[in-house]
Amino acid sequence: MLQCDCHSQVPSEQRQQRLASAVSILDDYGPVAAYRALRDGCRVPHLGPAFFSKFLYFADASINRKAGDRVAAIILDQTTARRMISVSREYLRASGPHSSAQHEAITWVWHRSNWSGHRYGIYCEWASRCAKYMAEVHGWPREADLIELALFKMTDF
């Protein structure tokens, strides 16, 4: 994909350098900073946020760091975003009275595919906290990507 002529705006070597820079940022500053870099200075034309998060997820898995040092990079794409809408709405239903404006806000936040670095950070932090909770309460492994996998595999409710 990175060798394709369709990326003529940025030569292949420069695309690879940008991705390598994003991995360096991931290692030094974490997934949110790397995600932001891929949206800005390390941008590779025609590659969007769903690709960024997948790329960062696999790059993060290859970085040797202590568990719990920081939130992990996880995948945010159309499927997981749609499931975030379902989970958020279910949380509202379970937590008491809520307004239609709250439902609309949830949809507005997650329905788009051009998620900001801020939104990606919220998602990664949420998954990390869910993983911590599931580990403490139910004995699950404390891996945020298990939360992402659960989202991916669940059916909308």
N, C-alpha and C positions, 0 to 999 in steps of 0.2 A: 504494500500500500504506500509506503513512504518513498518508493522508487518510481512511482507512477508519474507520467508526464502531466497529469491533470493538476499537479501542484506547481506549475511553472512560475508562480509568483515568488516562491522561495525555493532555491536549489536544494537538492537532496542532502548535501552535506550540511547545509544550514538547518534543515529540518531536524536532522539527527542531533546537531549541536543543541538546538532548542530543547529537544526532549531530554538530552543528557543534562542540560542545565536545570530542567524541571526536577529531575531525579536528585540532583545535588541539593536543590532547595528543599525537596521532600525530606532528605536525610538531615539537613541542618535545621529546618524550621517547621517541618510537619506538612500534612496533607493540604491544609487550607491555603497556606502560602504557595505551595506548588500548584494547586488548582488555579489560584489567582494568576500565577505566572503564565500558565498555559492559556489563560484568557487574554493576557496582555503581552508582555515582552517576549515570551517564549511561544507565542501563538503559531500554530501550524495551520495554514489555510485549509478549509474544508473539514477540519476536525473540531467537533464541538464538545460540550460538557459531558455527554454520556461517554464519549471516547476518553476524555480527560480522566474521569473517575475510574474507568476500567484500566487504563494505562497506569495510573497511580496505585491502584489496588495491587496489581502484579509487581510493580516496582517496589512498593512498600514491603511486600512479602519477601523480597530478596535482600532487604536491608537488615543487617544483624544489629538488633537493638533489644534492650530489655523490655519485656512486657510491662505495660503500664506507664512507660515513659511519656507517652502522649496518646491522643486518640489515633486510631488507625485509619488509613485510607480505605474507604469502602465504595461500592458501586452505587451510583445514583443515575438511573435512566428512567425512561417512560414507565416501565413496569413498576419499579420500586416507588417512584413518585406517585403513581396512581394508588398504590397500596398505602402510602402515607396519608392520602386523603381518607381512605376507609378507616385506618387505625385512628386518625385524629377525630373523625366523626363519631366513631364508637366511643372514644374517650369522652367526648362531649356528652353523648347520650348517658353514659354511666355516671357522669359527675354531676348530674342534676339539670335544672332548667338552663336552656340555652336559646340563643336567638338565631334566626335565619341568617343574620349578618355574620355570625360566627362560622356557619357552614360555608357561606360565600367566601369569607376570608381564607378558610382552609383550601378551598378549591383554587382561589386566586394564587395562593402561595405555591402550591404544588403542581398545578396543571401544566404550566409552561415547561419547555425543555431547555431554556437558556438560563439555568440556575446560576445565581451569583456565587462568588466565593463565600460570602456571608451565609447564604442559604446552605451551601455545601457544608460549611462548618457546623451549622445548627444540626444538620442531618447526622454528621459524623459524631458529634457530641451526644446526641440523642441515642444513637445506636450503642455508643460506648457505655452510657448510663444504663440502658436496658440490659446490656450484657453483664454489667456489674450486678444489677439486681437479680437477674436470672441465675448467676453463679452463687450469690449469697443465699437466695431463698430456695432455689430448686436444684442446686448442684451442677448446673450447666458449666461447660468450659467458659472462660471469661473472654470470649473472642467476639468483637463487634461484627465480624463478617458472618457469624451465625445468625445474628439478628437480620442482616441484609438478606441472607439466604432464606430465612423464614418469611420475610416480606415477599421476596420473589416467588416463593412457592405457594403462598397463601391464596385463597380465593377471596375476592372482594365480598364484603358482607354488607 
